[in-house]
Amino acid sequence: MPVTIKDTTYYRTAEVCRMVGISRTTLFRWLKDGLLREAQYRDRRGWRLFTKEEIGRLNEVVNKINRTEG
């Protein structure tokens, strides 16, 4: 379930992975390898929070990878 803070909607890791069609393992590997920038925000438990813009960039990476694998 998305979280709204100061009129900005944030999505947690599991939601983001479902939205773009990748596993959590893949997301964490891409973050570790520097393919993606680390999420700018975290909730009080330390969980990553992603904005729609960050999800859009992630989706671009996923689509780019899918096109080159074909």
CHARMM internal coordinates of N, CA and C (Angstrom, degrees):
IC EDIT
DIST 1 N 1 CA 1.4449
DIST 1 CA 1 C 1.5297
ANGL 1 N 1 CA 1 C 108.79
DIST 1 C 2 N 1.3233
ANGL 1 CA 1 C 2 N 117.13
DIHE 1 N 1 CA 1 C 2 N 126.28
DIST 2 N 2 CA 1.4626
ANGL 1 C 2 N 2 CA 120.90
DIHE 1 CA 1 C 2 N 2 CA -179.47
DIST 2 CA 2 C 1.5276
ANGL 2 N 2 CA 2 C 112.07
DIHE 1 C 2 N 2 CA 2 C -61.34
DIST 2 C 3 N 1.3215
ANGL 2 CA 2 C 3 N 115.43
DIHE 2 N 2 CA 2 C 3 N 154.93
DIST 3 N 3 CA 1.4597
ANGL 2 C 3 N 3 CA 122.84
DIHE 2 CA 2 C 3 N 3 CA 179.16
DIST 3 CA 3 C 1.5188
ANGL 3 N 3 CA 3 C 107.35
DIHE 2 C 3 N 3 CA 3 C -117.14
DIST 3 C 4 N 1.3288
ANGL 3 CA 3 C 4 N 117.65
DIHE 3 N 3 CA 3 C 4 N 134.16
DIST 4 N 4 CA 1.4560
ANGL 3 C 4 N 4 CA 121.17
DIHE 3 CA 3 C 4 N 4 CA 177.45
DIST 4 CA 4 C 1.5189
ANGL 4 N 4 CA 4 C 109.02
DIHE 3 C 4 N 4 CA 4 C -109.72
DIST 4 C 5 N 1.3403
ANGL 4 CA 4 C 5 N 115.15
DIHE 4 N 4 CA 4 C 5 N 124.10
DIST 5 N 5 CA 1.4576
ANGL 4 C 5 N 5 CA 122.27
DIHE 4 CA 4 C 5 N 5 CA 178.94
DIST 5 CA 5 C 1.5216
ANGL 5 N 5 CA 5 C 107.19
DIHE 4 C 5 N 5 CA 5 C -129.94
DIST 5 C 6 N 1.3171
ANGL 5 CA 5 C 6 N 116.46
DIHE 5 N 5 CA 5 C 6 N 122.26
DIST 6 N 6 CA 1.4667
ANGL 5 C 6 N 6 CA 122.18
DIHE 5 CA 5 C 6 N 6 CA 179.81
DIST 6 CA 6 C 1.5276
ANGL 6 N 6 CA 6 C 111.42
DIHE 5 C 6 N 6 CA 6 C 48.45
DIST 6 C 7 N 1.3207
ANGL 6 CA 6 C 7 N 115.90
DIHE 6 N 6 CA 6 C 7 N 51.79
DIST 7 N 7 CA 1.4735
ANGL 6 C 7 N 7 CA 123.93
DIHE 6 CA 6 C 7 N 7 CA 176.40
DIST 7 CA 7 C 1.5304
ANGL 7 N 7 CA 7 C 114.49
DIHE 6 C 7 N 7 CA 7 C 64.99
DIST 7 C 8 N 1.3228
ANGL 7 CA 7 C 8 N 118.75
DIHE 7 N 7 CA 7 C 8 N 14.20
DIST 8 N 8 CA 1.4566
ANGL 7 C 8 N 8 CA 122.30
DIHE 7 CA 7 C 8 N 8 CA 175.38
DIST 8 CA 8 C 1.5205
ANGL 8 N 8 CA 8 C 108.17
DIHE 7 C 8 N 8 CA 8 C -116.34
DIST 8 C 9 N 1.3271
ANGL 8 CA 8 C 9 N 116.27
DIHE 8 N 8 CA 8 C 9 N 132.91
DIST 9 N 9 CA 1.4565
ANGL 8 C 9 N 9 CA 121.48
DIHE 8 CA 8 C 9 N 9 CA -179.85
DIST 9 CA 9 C 1.5206
ANGL 9 N 9 CA 9 C 109.29
DIHE 8 C 9 N 9 CA 9 C -93.56
DIST 9 C 10 N 1.3238
ANGL 9 CA 9 C 10 N 115.61
DIHE 9 N 9 CA 9 C 10 N 131.89
DIST 10 N 10 CA 1.4569
ANGL 9 C 10 N 10 CA 122.63
DIHE 9 CA 9 C 10 N 10 CA 179.09
DIST 10 CA 10 C 1.5195
ANGL 10 N 10 CA 10 C 109.23
DIHE 9 C 10 N 10 CA 10 C -120.65
DIST 10 C 11 N 1.3334
ANGL 10 CA 10 C 11 N 115.06
DIHE 10 N 10 CA 10 C 11 N 148.56
DIST 11 N 11 CA 1.4573
ANGL 10 C 11 N 11 CA 121.53
DIHE 10 CA 10 C 11 N 11 CA -179.72
DIST 11 CA 11 C 1.5182
ANGL 11 N 11 CA 11 C 109.05
DIHE 10 C 11 N 11 CA 11 C -121.18
DIST 11 C 12 N 1.3210
ANGL 11 CA 11 C 12 N 115.86
DIHE 11 N 11 CA 11 C 12 N 141.99
DIST 12 N 12 CA 1.4656
ANGL 11 C 12 N 12 CA 120.90
DIHE 11 CA 11 C 12 N 12 CA 178.93
DIST 12 CA 12 C 1.5277
ANGL 12 N 12 CA 12 C 110.51
DIHE 11 C 12 N 12 CA 12 C -82.23
DIST 12 C 13 N 1.3021
ANGL 12 CA 12 C 13 N 115.66
DIHE 12 N 12 CA 12 C 13 N 167.16
DIST 13 N 13 CA 1.4591
ANGL 12 C 13 N 13 CA 123.22
DIHE 12 CA 12 C 13 N 13 CA -174.21
DIST 13 CA 13 C 1.5306
ANGL 13 N 13 CA 13 C 112.76
DIHE 12 C 13 N 13 CA 13 C -52.66
DIST 13 C 14 N 1.3097
ANGL 13 CA 13 C 14 N 118.08
DIHE 13 N 13 CA 13 C 14 N -49.55
DIST 14 N 14 CA 1.4666
ANGL 13 C 14 N 14 CA 121.28
DIHE 13 CA 13 C 14 N 14 CA -177.66
DIST 14 CA 14 C 1.5272
ANGL 14 N 14 CA 14 C 111.15
DIHE 13 C 14 N 14 CA 14 C -60.30
DIST 14 C 15 N 1.3334
ANGL 14 CA 14 C 15 N 116.62
DIHE 14 N 14 CA 14 C 15 N -40.68
DIST 15 N 15 CA 1.4637
ANGL 14 C 15 N 15 CA 120.62
DIHE 14 CA 14 C 15 N 15 CA 179.16
DIST 15 CA 15 C 1.5290
ANGL 15 N 15 CA 15 C 110.99
DIHE 14 C 15 N 15 CA 15 C -65.47
DIST 15 C 16 N 1.3126
ANGL 15 CA 15 C 16 N 115.48
DIHE 15 N 15 CA 15 C 16 N -42.59
DIST 16 N 16 CA 1.4629
ANGL 15 C 16 N 16 CA 120.89
DIHE 15 CA 15 C 16 N 16 CA -179.58
DIST 16 CA 16 C 1.5251
ANGL 16 N 16 CA 16 C 110.04
DIHE 15 C 16 N 16 CA 16 C -62.83
DIST 16 C 17 N 1.3049
ANGL 16 CA 16 C 17 N 116.77
DIHE 16 N 16 CA 16 C 17 N -45.68
DIST 17 N 17 CA 1.4673
ANGL 16 C 17 N 17 CA 120.67
DIHE 16 CA 16 C 17 N 17 CA -179.99
DIST 17 CA 17 C 1.5249
ANGL 17 N 17 CA 17 C 111.22
DIHE 16 C 17 N 17 CA 17 C -59.96
DIST 17 C 18 N 1.3231
ANGL 17 CA 17 C 18 N 116.51
DIHE 17 N 17 CA 17 C 18 N -42.75
DIST 18 N 18 CA 1.4719
ANGL 17 C 18 N 18 CA 120.69
DIHE 17 CA 17 C 18 N 18 CA 177.46
DIST 18 CA 18 C 1.5288
ANGL 18 N 18 CA 18 C 110.92
DIHE 17 C 18 N 18 CA 18 C -62.98
DIST 18 C 19 N 1.3276
ANGL 18 CA 18 C 19 N 116.38
DIHE 18 N 18 CA 18 C 19 N -41.28
DIST 19 N 19 CA 1.4620
ANGL 18 C 19 N 19 CA 121.26
DIHE 18 CA 18 C 19 N 19 CA -176.63
DIST 19 CA 19 C 1.5277
ANGL 19 N 19 CA 19 C 112.40
DIHE 18 C 19 N 19 CA 19 C -65.24
DIST 19 C 20 N 1.3225
ANGL 19 CA 19 C 20 N 117.13
DIHE 19 N 19 CA 19 C 20 N -37.32
DIST 20 N 20 CA 1.4703
ANGL 19 C 20 N 20 CA 119.74
DIHE 19 CA 19 C 20 N 20 CA -176.05
DIST 20 CA 20 C 1.5208
ANGL 20 N 20 CA 20 C 113.06
DIHE 19 C 20 N 20 CA 20 C -102.19
DIST 20 C 21 N 1.3375
ANGL 20 CA 20 C 21 N 116.88
DIHE 20 N 20 CA 20 C 21 N -8.49
DIST 21 N 21 CA 1.4594
ANGL 20 C 21 N 21 CA 120.29
DIHE 20 CA 20 C 21 N 21 CA 174.05
DIST 21 CA 21 C 1.5193
ANGL 21 N 21 CA 21 C 115.16
DIHE 20 C 21 N 21 CA 21 C 81.42
DIST 21 C 22 N 1.3358
ANGL 21 CA 21 C 22 N 116.98
DIHE 21 N 21 CA 21 C 22 N 37.76
DIST 22 N 22 CA 1.4664
ANGL 21 C 22 N 22 CA 120.70
DIHE 21 CA 21 C 22 N 22 CA 175.48
DIST 22 CA 22 C 1.5223
ANGL 22 N 22 CA 22 C 108.96
DIHE 21 C 22 N 22 CA 22 C -127.99
DIST 22 C 23 N 1.3124
ANGL 22 CA 22 C 23 N 116.16
DIHE 22 N 22 CA 22 C 23 N 164.26
DIST 23 N 23 CA 1.4613
ANGL 22 C 23 N 23 CA 119.75
DIHE 22 CA 22 C 23 N 23 CA 177.91
DIST 23 CA 23 C 1.5268
ANGL 23 N 23 CA 23 C 110.62
DIHE 22 C 23 N 23 CA 23 C -85.22
DIST 23 C 24 N 1.3138
ANGL 23 CA 23 C 24 N 115.89
DIHE 23 N 23 CA 23 C 24 N 162.20
DIST 24 N 24 CA 1.4719
ANGL 23 C 24 N 24 CA 120.14
DIHE 23 CA 23 C 24 N 24 CA 175.89
DIST 24 CA 24 C 1.5187
ANGL 24 N 24 CA 24 C 110.40
DIHE 23 C 24 N 24 CA 24 C -61.61
DIST 24 C 25 N 1.3241
ANGL 24 CA 24 C 25 N 116.13
DIHE 24 N 24 CA 24 C 25 N -37.86
DIST 25 N 25 CA 1.4619
ANGL 24 C 25 N 25 CA 120.73
DIHE 24 CA 24 C 25 N 25 CA 179.33
DIST 25 CA 25 C 1.5257
ANGL 25 N 25 CA 25 C 110.40
DIHE 24 C 25 N 25 CA 25 C -59.32
DIST 25 C 26 N 1.3169
ANGL 25 CA 25 C 26 N 116.50
DIHE 25 N 25 CA 25 C 26 N -44.44
DIST 26 N 26 CA 1.4638
ANGL 25 C 26 N 26 CA 121.21
DIHE 25 CA 25 C 26 N 26 CA 178.97
DIST 26 CA 26 C 1.5252
ANGL 26 N 26 CA 26 C 110.15
DIHE 25 C 26 N 26 CA 26 C -63.05
DIST 26 C 27 N 1.3190
ANGL 26 CA 26 C 27 N 117.35
DIHE 26 N 26 CA 26 C 27 N -46.36
DIST 27 N 27 CA 1.4604
ANGL 26 C 27 N 27 CA 120.94
DIHE 26 CA 26 C 27 N 27 CA 179.75
DIST 27 CA 27 C 1.5247
ANGL 27 N 27 CA 27 C 110.60
DIHE 26 C 27 N 27 CA 27 C -58.25
DIST 27 C 28 N 1.3186
ANGL 27 CA 27 C 28 N 117.15
DIHE 27 N 27 CA 27 C 28 N -48.25
DIST 28 N 28 CA 1.4644
ANGL 27 C 28 N 28 CA 120.41
DIHE 27 CA 27 C 28 N 28 CA -178.60
DIST 28 CA 28 C 1.5269
ANGL 28 N 28 CA 28 C 111.62
DIHE 27 C 28 N 28 CA 28 C -65.25
DIST 28 C 29 N 1.3247
ANGL 28 CA 28 C 29 N 117.17
DIHE 28 N 28 CA 28 C 29 N -36.51
DIST 29 N 29 CA 1.4711
ANGL 28 C 29 N 29 CA 120.59
DIHE 28 CA 28 C 29 N 29 CA 177.74
DIST 29 CA 29 C 1.5225
ANGL 29 N 29 CA 29 C 110.04
DIHE 28 C 29 N 29 CA 29 C -64.92
DIST 29 C 30 N 1.3344
ANGL 29 CA 29 C 30 N 117.38
DIHE 29 N 29 CA 29 C 30 N -44.51
DIST 30 N 30 CA 1.4613
ANGL 29 C 30 N 30 CA 121.12
DIHE 29 CA 29 C 30 N 30 CA 179.36
DIST 30 CA 30 C 1.5268
ANGL 30 N 30 CA 30 C 110.73
DIHE 29 C 30 N 30 CA 30 C -62.98
DIST 30 C 31 N 1.3291
ANGL 30 CA 30 C 31 N 117.04
DIHE 30 N 30 CA 30 C 31 N -39.29
DIST 31 N 31 CA 1.4628
ANGL 30 C 31 N 31 CA 119.89
DIHE 30 CA 30 C 31 N 31 CA 177.15
DIST 31 CA 31 C 1.5315
ANGL 31 N 31 CA 31 C 110.32
DIHE 30 C 31 N 31 CA 31 C -63.99
DIST 31 C 32 N 1.3152
ANGL 31 CA 31 C 32 N 116.89
DIHE 31 N 31 CA 31 C 32 N -45.37
DIST 32 N 32 CA 1.4614
ANGL 31 C 32 N 32 CA 122.42
DIHE 31 CA 31 C 32 N 32 CA -179.38
DIST 32 CA 32 C 1.5269
ANGL 32 N 32 CA 32 C 111.60
DIHE 31 C 32 N 32 CA 32 C -63.39
DIST 32 C 33 N 1.3384
ANGL 32 CA 32 C 33 N 116.20
DIHE 32 N 32 CA 32 C 33 N -40.11
DIST 33 N 33 CA 1.4599
ANGL 32 C 33 N 33 CA 121.48
DIHE 32 CA 32 C 33 N 33 CA -178.02
DIST 33 CA 33 C 1.5269
ANGL 33 N 33 CA 33 C 112.90
DIHE 32 C 33 N 33 CA 33 C -79.36
DIST 33 C 34 N 1.3329
ANGL 33 CA 33 C 34 N 116.91
DIHE 33 N 33 CA 33 C 34 N -6.89
DIST 34 N 34 CA 1.4552
ANGL 33 C 34 N 34 CA 120.45
DIHE 33 CA 33 C 34 N 34 CA 178.78
DIST 34 CA 34 C 1.5161
ANGL 34 N 34 CA 34 C 114.49
DIHE 33 C 34 N 34 CA 34 C 82.99
DIST 34 C 35 N 1.3364
ANGL 34 CA 34 C 35 N 117.28
DIHE 34 N 34 CA 34 C 35 N 9.21
DIST 35 N 35 CA 1.4552
ANGL 34 C 35 N 35 CA 120.57
DIHE 34 CA 34 C 35 N 35 CA 177.36
DIST 35 CA 35 C 1.5291
ANGL 35 N 35 CA 35 C 109.97
DIHE 34 C 35 N 35 CA 35 C -66.89
DIST 35 C 36 N 1.3198
ANGL 35 CA 35 C 36 N 115.71
DIHE 35 N 35 CA 35 C 36 N -30.43
DIST 36 N 36 CA 1.4643
ANGL 35 C 36 N 36 CA 122.74
DIHE 35 CA 35 C 36 N 36 CA 176.75
DIST 36 CA 36 C 1.5167
ANGL 36 N 36 CA 36 C 108.94
DIHE 35 C 36 N 36 CA 36 C -124.56
DIST 36 C 37 N 1.3138
ANGL 36 CA 36 C 37 N 114.96
DIHE 36 N 36 CA 36 C 37 N 152.06
DIST 37 N 37 CA 1.4590
ANGL 36 C 37 N 37 CA 119.48
DIHE 36 CA 36 C 37 N 37 CA 173.23
DIST 37 CA 37 C 1.5197
ANGL 37 N 37 CA 37 C 109.25
DIHE 36 C 37 N 37 CA 37 C -75.30
DIST 37 C 38 N 1.2947
ANGL 37 CA 37 C 38 N 115.84
DIHE 37 N 37 CA 37 C 38 N 146.29
DIST 38 N 38 CA 1.4709
ANGL 37 C 38 N 38 CA 121.03
DIHE 37 CA 37 C 38 N 38 CA 176.36
DIST 38 CA 38 C 1.5225
ANGL 38 N 38 CA 38 C 108.72
DIHE 37 C 38 N 38 CA 38 C -61.98
DIST 38 C 39 N 1.3204
ANGL 38 CA 38 C 39 N 116.94
DIHE 38 N 38 CA 38 C 39 N 145.97
DIST 39 N 39 CA 1.4658
ANGL 38 C 39 N 39 CA 121.74
DIHE 38 CA 38 C 39 N 39 CA 177.33
DIST 39 CA 39 C 1.5297
ANGL 39 N 39 CA 39 C 108.87
DIHE 38 C 39 N 39 CA 39 C -59.07
DIST 39 C 40 N 1.3189
ANGL 39 CA 39 C 40 N 116.02
DIHE 39 N 39 CA 39 C 40 N 138.22
DIST 40 N 40 CA 1.4600
ANGL 39 C 40 N 40 CA 120.25
DIHE 39 CA 39 C 40 N 40 CA -177.19
DIST 40 CA 40 C 1.5271
ANGL 40 N 40 CA 40 C 112.65
DIHE 39 C 40 N 40 CA 40 C -75.30
DIST 40 C 41 N 1.3125
ANGL 40 CA 40 C 41 N 116.81
DIHE 40 N 40 CA 40 C 41 N -24.82
DIST 41 N 41 CA 1.4593
ANGL 40 C 41 N 41 CA 120.18
DIHE 40 CA 40 C 41 N 41 CA -173.44
DIST 41 CA 41 C 1.5229
ANGL 41 N 41 CA 41 C 111.03
DIHE 40 C 41 N 41 CA 41 C -123.48
DIST 41 C 42 N 1.3188
ANGL 41 CA 41 C 42 N 114.55
DIHE 41 N 41 CA 41 C 42 N 150.93
DIST 42 N 42 CA 1.4650
ANGL 41 C 42 N 42 CA 122.08
DIHE 41 CA 41 C 42 N 42 CA 174.40
DIST 42 CA 42 C 1.5245
ANGL 42 N 42 CA 42 C 107.68
DIHE 41 C 42 N 42 CA 42 C -137.65
DIST 42 C 43 N 1.3368
ANGL 42 CA 42 C 43 N 115.21
DIHE 42 N 42 CA 42 C 43 N 151.37
DIST 43 N 43 CA 1.4582
ANGL 42 C 43 N 43 CA 118.29
DIHE 42 CA 42 C 43 N 43 CA 177.50
DIST 43 CA 43 C 1.5252
ANGL 43 N 43 CA 43 C 109.53
DIHE 42 C 43 N 43 CA 43 C -83.48
DIST 43 C 44 N 1.3013
ANGL 43 CA 43 C 44 N 116.86
DIHE 43 N 43 CA 43 C 44 N -175.35
DIST 44 N 44 CA 1.4704
ANGL 43 C 44 N 44 CA 120.57
DIHE 43 CA 43 C 44 N 44 CA -175.36
DIST 44 CA 44 C 1.5240
ANGL 44 N 44 CA 44 C 113.06
DIHE 43 C 44 N 44 CA 44 C -65.30
DIST 44 C 45 N 1.3353
ANGL 44 CA 44 C 45 N 116.97
DIHE 44 N 44 CA 44 C 45 N -18.95
DIST 45 N 45 CA 1.4688
ANGL 44 C 45 N 45 CA 120.76
DIHE 44 CA 44 C 45 N 45 CA 177.55
DIST 45 CA 45 C 1.5217
ANGL 45 N 45 CA 45 C 112.04
DIHE 44 C 45 N 45 CA 45 C -90.03
DIST 45 C 46 N 1.3273
ANGL 45 CA 45 C 46 N 116.44
DIHE 45 N 45 CA 45 C 46 N -4.34
DIST 46 N 46 CA 1.4527
ANGL 45 C 46 N 46 CA 120.29
DIHE 45 CA 45 C 46 N 46 CA -178.91
DIST 46 CA 46 C 1.5176
ANGL 46 N 46 CA 46 C 113.77
DIHE 45 C 46 N 46 CA 46 C 91.27
DIST 46 C 47 N 1.3175
ANGL 46 CA 46 C 47 N 117.46
DIHE 46 N 46 CA 46 C 47 N 5.33
DIST 47 N 47 CA 1.4628
ANGL 46 C 47 N 47 CA 120.83
DIHE 46 CA 46 C 47 N 47 CA 179.67
DIST 47 CA 47 C 1.5198
ANGL 47 N 47 CA 47 C 109.63
DIHE 46 C 47 N 47 CA 47 C -75.90
DIST 47 C 48 N 1.3156
ANGL 47 CA 47 C 48 N 116.26
DIHE 47 N 47 CA 47 C 48 N 140.12
DIST 48 N 48 CA 1.4574
ANGL 47 C 48 N 48 CA 122.00
DIHE 47 CA 47 C 48 N 48 CA 179.95
DIST 48 CA 48 C 1.5223
ANGL 48 N 48 CA 48 C 110.68
DIHE 47 C 48 N 48 CA 48 C -66.20
DIST 48 C 49 N 1.3335
ANGL 48 CA 48 C 49 N 115.00
DIHE 48 N 48 CA 48 C 49 N 141.44
DIST 49 N 49 CA 1.4568
ANGL 48 C 49 N 49 CA 121.71
DIHE 48 CA 48 C 49 N 49 CA 175.70
DIST 49 CA 49 C 1.5219
ANGL 49 N 49 CA 49 C 107.80
DIHE 48 C 49 N 49 CA 49 C -123.51
DIST 49 C 50 N 1.3255
ANGL 49 CA 49 C 50 N 116.40
DIHE 49 N 49 CA 49 C 50 N 131.38
DIST 50 N 50 CA 1.4573
ANGL 49 C 50 N 50 CA 122.35
DIHE 49 CA 49 C 50 N 50 CA -176.98
DIST 50 CA 50 C 1.5183
ANGL 50 N 50 CA 50 C 110.48
DIHE 49 C 50 N 50 CA 50 C -117.04
DIST 50 C 51 N 1.3267
ANGL 50 CA 50 C 51 N 116.29
DIHE 50 N 50 CA 50 C 51 N 139.32
DIST 51 N 51 CA 1.4647
ANGL 50 C 51 N 51 CA 121.19
DIHE 50 CA 50 C 51 N 51 CA 174.94
DIST 51 CA 51 C 1.5215
ANGL 51 N 51 CA 51 C 109.36
DIHE 50 C 51 N 51 CA 51 C -85.56
DIST 51 C 52 N 1.3249
ANGL 51 CA 51 C 52 N 116.52
DIHE 51 N 51 CA 51 C 52 N 169.47
DIST 52 N 52 CA 1.4681
ANGL 51 C 52 N 52 CA 120.52
DIHE 51 CA 51 C 52 N 52 CA 177.25
DIST 52 CA 52 C 1.5277
ANGL 52 N 52 CA 52 C 110.59
DIHE 51 C 52 N 52 CA 52 C -61.63
DIST 52 C 53 N 1.3254
ANGL 52 CA 52 C 53 N 117.20
DIHE 52 N 52 CA 52 C 53 N -34.88
DIST 53 N 53 CA 1.4624
ANGL 52 C 53 N 53 CA 120.55
DIHE 52 CA 52 C 53 N 53 CA 179.22
DIST 53 CA 53 C 1.5307
ANGL 53 N 53 CA 53 C 110.29
DIHE 52 C 53 N 53 CA 53 C -64.79
DIST 53 C 54 N 1.3333
ANGL 53 CA 53 C 54 N 116.82
DIHE 53 N 53 CA 53 C 54 N -42.51
DIST 54 N 54 CA 1.4640
ANGL 53 C 54 N 54 CA 120.32
DIHE 53 CA 53 C 54 N 54 CA 178.19
DIST 54 CA 54 C 1.5284
ANGL 54 N 54 CA 54 C 110.90
DIHE 53 C 54 N 54 CA 54 C -65.61
DIST 54 C 55 N 1.3217
ANGL 54 CA 54 C 55 N 116.68
DIHE 54 N 54 CA 54 C 55 N -37.30
DIST 55 N 55 CA 1.4625
ANGL 54 C 55 N 55 CA 120.71
DIHE 54 CA 54 C 55 N 55 CA 177.20
DIST 55 CA 55 C 1.5239
ANGL 55 N 55 CA 55 C 109.56
DIHE 54 C 55 N 55 CA 55 C -65.64
DIST 55 C 56 N 1.3264
ANGL 55 CA 55 C 56 N 117.04
DIHE 55 N 55 CA 55 C 56 N -38.66
DIST 56 N 56 CA 1.4623
ANGL 55 C 56 N 56 CA 120.66
DIHE 55 CA 55 C 56 N 56 CA 177.24
DIST 56 CA 56 C 1.5224
ANGL 56 N 56 CA 56 C 111.52
DIHE 55 C 56 N 56 CA 56 C -61.31
DIST 56 C 57 N 1.3347
ANGL 56 CA 56 C 57 N 117.48
DIHE 56 N 56 CA 56 C 57 N -42.95
DIST 57 N 57 CA 1.4653
ANGL 56 C 57 N 57 CA 120.95
DIHE 56 CA 56 C 57 N 57 CA 177.61
DIST 57 CA 57 C 1.5266
ANGL 57 N 57 CA 57 C 110.69
DIHE 56 C 57 N 57 CA 57 C -64.69
DIST 57 C 58 N 1.3130
ANGL 57 CA 57 C 58 N 116.55
DIHE 57 N 57 CA 57 C 58 N -39.90
DIST 58 N 58 CA 1.4630
ANGL 57 C 58 N 58 CA 120.78
DIHE 57 CA 57 C 58 N 58 CA 177.94
DIST 58 CA 58 C 1.5230
ANGL 58 N 58 CA 58 C 110.03
DIHE 57 C 58 N 58 CA 58 C -63.22
DIST 58 C 59 N 1.3113
ANGL 58 CA 58 C 59 N 116.40
DIHE 58 N 58 CA 58 C 59 N -42.19
DIST 59 N 59 CA 1.4629
ANGL 58 C 59 N 59 CA 121.11
DIHE 58 CA 58 C 59 N 59 CA 178.47
DIST 59 CA 59 C 1.5254
ANGL 59 N 59 CA 59 C 110.85
DIHE 58 C 59 N 59 CA 59 C -61.28
DIST 59 C 60 N 1.3311
ANGL 59 CA 59 C 60 N 117.36
DIHE 59 N 59 CA 59 C 60 N -38.14
DIST 60 N 60 CA 1.4653
ANGL 59 C 60 N 60 CA 121.16
DIHE 59 CA 59 C 60 N 60 CA 176.89
DIST 60 CA 60 C 1.5221
ANGL 60 N 60 CA 60 C 110.54
DIHE 59 C 60 N 60 CA 60 C -62.11
DIST 60 C 61 N 1.3379
ANGL 60 CA 60 C 61 N 117.07
DIHE 60 N 60 CA 60 C 61 N -41.43
DIST 61 N 61 CA 1.4604
ANGL 60 C 61 N 61 CA 121.14
DIHE 60 CA 60 C 61 N 61 CA 178.79
DIST 61 CA 61 C 1.5269
ANGL 61 N 61 CA 61 C 109.76
DIHE 60 C 61 N 61 CA 61 C -63.67
DIST 61 C 62 N 1.3152
ANGL 61 CA 61 C 62 N 116.32
DIHE 61 N 61 CA 61 C 62 N -44.88
DIST 62 N 62 CA 1.4699
ANGL 61 C 62 N 62 CA 121.02
DIHE 61 CA 61 C 62 N 62 CA -179.80
DIST 62 CA 62 C 1.5249
ANGL 62 N 62 CA 62 C 109.97
DIHE 61 C 62 N 62 CA 62 C -60.99
DIST 62 C 63 N 1.3218
ANGL 62 CA 62 C 63 N 117.16
DIHE 62 N 62 CA 62 C 63 N -45.95
DIST 63 N 63 CA 1.4664
ANGL 62 C 63 N 63 CA 120.88
DIHE 62 CA 62 C 63 N 63 CA -179.12
DIST 63 CA 63 C 1.5198
ANGL 63 N 63 CA 63 C 111.03
DIHE 62 C 63 N 63 CA 63 C -66.39
DIST 63 C 64 N 1.3082
ANGL 63 CA 63 C 64 N 117.77
DIHE 63 N 63 CA 63 C 64 N -37.32
DIST 64 N 64 CA 1.4683
ANGL 63 C 64 N 64 CA 121.53
DIHE 63 CA 63 C 64 N 64 CA 178.38
DIST 64 CA 64 C 1.5216
ANGL 64 N 64 CA 64 C 110.47
DIHE 63 C 64 N 64 CA 64 C -63.77
DIST 64 C 65 N 1.3312
ANGL 64 CA 64 C 65 N 116.46
DIHE 64 N 64 CA 64 C 65 N -43.32
DIST 65 N 65 CA 1.4508
ANGL 64 C 65 N 65 CA 121.15
DIHE 64 CA 64 C 65 N 65 CA 179.22
DIST 65 CA 65 C 1.5257
ANGL 65 N 65 CA 65 C 110.26
DIHE 64 C 65 N 65 CA 65 C -66.30
DIST 65 C 66 N 1.3080
ANGL 65 CA 65 C 66 N 117.90
DIHE 65 N 65 CA 65 C 66 N -42.49
DIST 66 N 66 CA 1.4662
ANGL 65 C 66 N 66 CA 121.08
DIHE 65 CA 65 C 66 N 66 CA 179.64
DIST 66 CA 66 C 1.5215
ANGL 66 N 66 CA 66 C 111.56
DIHE 65 C 66 N 66 CA 66 C -63.02
DIST 66 C 67 N 1.3357
ANGL 66 CA 66 C 67 N 118.40
DIHE 66 N 66 CA 66 C 67 N -38.04
DIST 67 N 67 CA 1.4486
ANGL 66 C 67 N 67 CA 121.51
DIHE 66 CA 66 C 67 N 67 CA -179.22
DIST 67 CA 67 C 1.5238
ANGL 67 N 67 CA 67 C 111.36
DIHE 66 C 67 N 67 CA 67 C -68.54
DIST 67 C 68 N 1.3163
ANGL 67 CA 67 C 68 N 118.40
DIHE 67 N 67 CA 67 C 68 N -35.92
DIST 68 N 68 CA 1.4540
ANGL 67 C 68 N 68 CA 120.23
DIHE 67 CA 67 C 68 N 68 CA -176.65
DIST 68 CA 68 C 1.5168
ANGL 68 N 68 CA 68 C 111.98
DIHE 67 C 68 N 68 CA 68 C -81.93
DIST 68 C 69 N 1.3309
ANGL 68 CA 68 C 69 N 117.92
DIHE 68 N 68 CA 68 C 69 N -20.58
DIST 69 N 69 CA 1.4637
ANGL 68 C 69 N 69 CA 120.32
DIHE 68 CA 68 C 69 N 69 CA 179.59
DIST 69 CA 69 C 1.5207
ANGL 69 N 69 CA 69 C 111.94
DIHE 68 C 69 N 69 CA 69 C -76.59
DIST 69 C 70 N 1.3612
ANGL 69 CA 69 C 70 N 116.70
DIHE 69 N 69 CA 69 C 70 N -30.84
DIST 70 N 70 CA 1.4467
ANGL 69 C 70 N 70 CA 124.85
DIHE 69 CA 69 C 70 N 70 CA -174.51
DIST 70 CA 70 C 1.4380
ANGL 70 N 70 CA 70 C 115.07
DIHE 69 C 70 N 70 CA 70 C -42.11
END
COOR INIT
IC SEED 1 N 1 CA 1 C
IC BUILD
